[in-house]
Structures are given as structure tokens and as C-alpha cells.
Amino acid sequence: MAATTYQAYYQYELKKLIEEEIQRLTDIVTTESGVVTDFSAYRYHIGQIRGLRMALELCDEAEAVVNGKE
């Protein structure tokens, strides 16, 4: 596997895992079975979601830099 192919596959898998974790945390906050009982736990989960979304944005920004778009 060429380095470029490996890097593209790695990036794809990493983004997929991050998106799955965002969905899991969102389900905890929004579903009855995952009801967050106190405000501090709610804020903690929302903070994790925000951090993971920022990680996805940084991945996109890094990709744009590598591709010469920025």
C-alpha cells in the first residue's frame, strides 16, 4: 500500500470513528435510555461533542493545507 493510499485510508477511518463517537454521545444526551440526570454530566457530554467536532474541522483544515487550497 502506497503512503498516500495509507494516509487517505487512515484519515477516512479516523473521521468515521470520530463521527460514530459523536453520534454515540448525542444519543446519550437525547434519548430516554441515555438520560443525563444532572446538568454537569450534560455539559460534559456536550463538551466532548464540541471537541470531537472541532477535531473534524481541524482534519478538514489540514487536508486543505496539504492539498494547497489554503
Backbone as ProteinMPNN parsed JSONL, in Angstrom:
{"seq_chain_A": "MAATTYQAYYQYELKKLIEEEIQRLTDIVTTESGVVTDFSAYRYHIGQIRGLRMALELCDEAEAVVNGKE", "coords_chain_A": {"N_chain_A": [[0.852, -1.167, 0.0], [0.664, 2.131, -0.938], [2.107, 5.114, 0.464], [0.458, 7.392, 0.287], [-2.041, 6.267, -0.205], [-2.364, 4.807, 2.142], [-2.424, 6.9, 4.02], [-4.749, 8.27, 3.22], [-6.663, 6.304, 3.693], [-6.316, 5.975, 6.447], [-7.074, 8.536, 7.348], [-9.758, 8.543, 6.517], [-10.829, 6.435, 8.083], [-10.32, 7.407, 10.667], [-11.906, 9.763, 10.731], [-14.402, 8.551, 10.436], [-14.595, 7.049, 12.819], [-14.575, 9.132, 14.701], [-16.954, 10.465, 13.996], [-18.794, 8.431, 14.596], [-18.469, 8.295, 17.362], [-19.354, 10.845, 18.079], [-22.04, 10.551, 17.395], [-22.772, 8.536, 19.202], [-22.446, 9.849, 21.678], [-24.283, 11.913, 21.317], [-26.638, 10.452, 21.236], [-26.711, 9.584, 23.879], [-27.257, 11.97, 25.197], [-29.696, 12.729, 24.09], [-31.622, 10.66, 24.057], [-34.166, 8.74, 25.75], [-33.27, 6.45, 27.069], [-30.696, 7.079, 27.59], [-30.672, 9.143, 29.387], [-29.382, 12.035, 30.788], [-28.781, 12.812, 34.033], [-27.98, 15.004, 35.561], [-26.987, 18.474, 35.344], [-24.243, 18.965, 35.115], [-23.214, 16.588, 34.045], [-24.493, 16.624, 31.583], [-23.344, 18.94, 30.444], [-20.713, 18.03, 30.306], [-20.877, 15.943, 28.384], [-21.762, 17.426, 26.165], [-19.56, 19.092, 25.851], [-17.634, 17.192, 25.119], [-18.672, 16.406, 22.629], [-18.488, 18.829, 21.245], [-15.684, 19.139, 21.212], [-14.914, 16.921, 19.664], [-16.141, 17.554, 17.237], [-14.665, 19.817, 16.612], [-12.213, 18.602, 16.204], [-12.761, 17.217, 13.825], [-13.129, 19.417, 12.12], [-10.538, 20.481, 12.181], [-9.168, 18.402, 10.953], [-10.211, 18.612, 8.368], [-9.258, 21.162, 7.737], [-6.478, 20.72, 7.817], [-6.28, 18.916, 5.699], [-7.005, 20.595, 3.592], [-4.828, 22.368, 3.612], [-2.726, 20.641, 2.969], [-3.51, 19.921, 0.415], [-3.112, 22.276, -0.864], [-5.031, 24.273, -0.868], [-5.259, 26.307, 0.893]], "CA_chain_A": [[0.0, 0.0, 0.0], [1.457, 3.347, -1.031], [1.953, 6.012, 1.613], [-0.702, 8.256, 0.072], [-3.225, 5.437, -0.03], [-2.445, 4.522, 3.57], [-2.83, 8.129, 4.706], [-6.149, 8.533, 2.893], [-7.452, 5.304, 4.41], [-6.221, 6.33, 7.863], [-7.91, 9.728, 7.553], [-11.147, 8.115, 6.371], [-11.199, 5.638, 9.253], [-10.319, 8.289, 11.84], [-13.115, 10.588, 10.661], [-15.546, 7.676, 10.674], [-14.627, 6.753, 14.255], [-14.968, 10.359, 15.403], [-18.378, 10.677, 13.727], [-19.535, 7.423, 15.366], [-18.432, 8.7, 18.769], [-20.268, 11.989, 18.193], [-23.399, 10.013, 17.376], [-22.989, 7.826, 20.464], [-22.616, 10.852, 22.73], [-25.545, 12.601, 21.038], [-27.7, 9.544, 21.669], [-26.757, 9.607, 25.344], [-27.858, 13.23, 25.629], [-31.026, 12.981, 23.535], [-32.589, 9.567, 24.15], [-34.671, 8.439, 27.091], [-32.455, 5.422, 27.715], [-29.412, 7.661, 27.969], [-30.967, 10.417, 30.039], [-28.363, 12.591, 31.662], [-29.573, 13.205, 35.196], [-27.621, 16.304, 36.123], [-26.514, 19.456, 34.375], [-22.797, 18.839, 34.908], [-22.999, 15.47, 33.113], [-24.942, 17.123, 30.278], [-22.299, 19.836, 29.951], [-19.555, 17.203, 29.997], [-21.122, 15.281, 27.097], [-21.794, 18.448, 25.12], [-18.167, 19.492, 25.659], [-16.967, 16.145, 24.337], [-19.177, 16.509, 21.253], [-17.884, 20.031, 20.663], [-14.276, 18.853, 20.965], [-14.793, 15.998, 18.529], [-16.474, 18.311, 16.021], [-13.511, 20.659, 16.32], [-11.195, 17.712, 15.638], [-13.124, 17.003, 12.424], [-12.833, 20.658, 11.4], [-9.092, 20.584, 12.037], [-8.783, 17.42, 9.922], [-10.551, 19.213, 7.073], [-8.325, 22.269, 7.511], [-5.178, 20.134, 7.495], [-6.384, 18.37, 4.352], [-6.981, 21.727, 2.668], [-3.446, 22.87, 3.564], [-1.934, 19.653, 2.236], [-3.916, 19.97, -0.987], [-2.775, 23.576, -1.398], [-6.21, 25.128, -1.004], [-5.156, 27.424, 1.841]], "C_chain_A": [[0.903, 1.236, 0.0], [1.152, 4.258, 0.157], [0.711, 6.875, 1.475], [-1.996, 7.484, 0.281], [-3.438, 5.126, 1.45], [-2.952, 5.743, 4.322], [-4.294, 8.457, 4.448], [-7.058, 7.559, 3.638], [-7.47, 5.603, 5.903], [-7.132, 7.513, 8.177], [-9.392, 9.36, 7.484], [-11.624, 7.372, 7.618], [-11.262, 6.49, 10.518], [-11.569, 9.159, 11.863], [-14.359, 9.758, 10.953], [-15.692, 7.353, 12.156], [-15.061, 7.97, 15.066], [-16.453, 10.619, 15.215], [-19.246, 9.672, 14.492], [-19.577, 7.789, 16.847], [-19.332, 9.909, 19.015], [-21.704, 11.491, 18.245], [-23.727, 9.296, 18.679], [-23.247, 8.801, 21.605], [-23.922, 11.623, 22.553], [-26.719, 11.742, 21.489], [-27.835, 9.529, 23.188], [-27.504, 10.843, 25.826], [-29.324, 13.328, 25.218], [-32.043, 11.856, 23.692], [-32.997, 9.308, 25.591], [-33.799, 7.421, 27.815], [-31.103, 5.967, 28.167], [-29.569, 8.978, 28.691], [-29.838, 10.815, 30.984], [-29.099, 13.235, 32.83], [-29.183, 14.541, 35.807], [-26.961, 17.194, 35.069], [-25.012, 19.321, 34.119], [-22.475, 17.689, 33.948], [-23.401, 15.88, 31.702], [-23.852, 18.008, 29.662], [-21.05, 19.055, 29.558], [-19.717, 16.543, 28.625], [-21.143, 16.281, 25.945], [-20.378, 18.942, 24.827], [-17.379, 18.47, 24.862], [-17.392, 16.218, 22.87], [-18.533, 17.703, 20.558], [-16.416, 19.784, 20.324], [-14.068, 17.932, 19.78], [-15.148, 16.685, 17.213], [-15.323, 19.231, 15.623], [-12.392, 19.818, 15.71], [-11.487, 17.429, 14.171], [-12.833, 18.242, 11.579], [-11.339, 20.82, 11.175], [-8.561, 19.578, 11.018], [-9.047, 17.985, 8.534], [-9.596, 20.359, 6.731], [-6.943, 21.75, 7.126], [-5.178, 19.558, 6.081], [-6.328, 19.478, 3.31], [-5.573, 22.285, 2.528], [-2.577, 21.927, 2.728], [-2.258, 19.7, 0.743], [-3.679, 21.332, -1.624], [-3.937, 24.532, -1.564], [-6.184, 26.307, -0.039], [-3.737, 27.902, 1.922]], "O_chain_A": [[1.794, 1.364, 0.839], [0.086, 4.179, 0.767], [-0.017, 7.07, 2.448], [-2.94, 7.999, 0.881], [-4.564, 5.178, 1.946], [-3.828, 5.62, 5.179], [-5.005, 8.878, 5.361], [-8.105, 7.952, 4.153], [-8.512, 5.499, 6.551], [-7.873, 7.49, 9.159], [-10.187, 9.819, 8.304], [-12.701, 7.656, 8.141], [-12.157, 6.313, 11.345], [-12.221, 9.281, 12.9], [-15.267, 10.218, 11.645], [-16.801, 7.383, 12.688], [-15.833, 7.84, 16.015], [-17.145, 10.959, 16.175], [-20.319, 10.028, 14.98], [-20.601, 7.612, 17.506], [-19.998, 9.987, 20.048], [-22.496, 11.966, 19.059], [-24.832, 9.43, 19.202], [-24.16, 8.601, 22.406], [-24.59, 11.948, 23.535], [-27.683, 12.252, 22.06], [-28.944, 9.469, 23.718], [-28.298, 10.763, 26.763], [-30.118, 13.948, 25.925], [-33.233, 12.086, 23.476], [-32.262, 9.62, 26.528], [-33.607, 7.513, 29.027], [-30.446, 5.379, 29.027], [-28.693, 9.839, 28.614], [-29.409, 10.047, 31.844], [-29.945, 14.107, 32.632], [-29.99, 15.152, 36.509], [-26.453, 16.721, 34.052], [-24.564, 19.547, 32.995], [-21.564, 17.804, 33.128], [-22.728, 15.525, 30.735], [-23.489, 17.839, 28.498], [-20.398, 19.393, 28.57], [-18.803, 16.581, 27.802], [-20.603, 16.009, 24.873], [-20.038, 19.184, 23.669], [-16.551, 18.832, 24.026], [-16.556, 16.104, 21.974], [-18.085, 17.596, 19.416], [-15.955, 20.184, 19.254], [-13.152, 18.134, 18.981], [-14.519, 16.424, 16.187], [-15.04, 19.403, 14.438], [-11.701, 20.272, 14.799], [-10.568, 17.403, 13.353], [-12.346, 18.13, 10.453], [-10.914, 21.248, 10.102], [-7.607, 19.872, 10.298], [-8.217, 17.856, 7.633], [-9.178, 20.509, 5.582], [-6.311, 22.28, 6.213], [-4.196, 19.694, 5.351], [-5.687, 19.328, 2.27], [-5.164, 22.642, 1.423], [-1.795, 22.368, 1.886], [-1.369, 19.537, -0.092], [-4.005, 21.532, -2.794], [-3.843, 25.501, -2.318], [-7.01, 27.213, -0.15], [-3.442, 28.837, 2.666]]}, "name": "protein", "num_of_chains": 1, "seq": "MAATTYQAYYQYELKKLIEEEIQRLTDIVTTESGVVTDFSAYRYHIGQIRGLRMALELCDEAEAVVNGKE"}
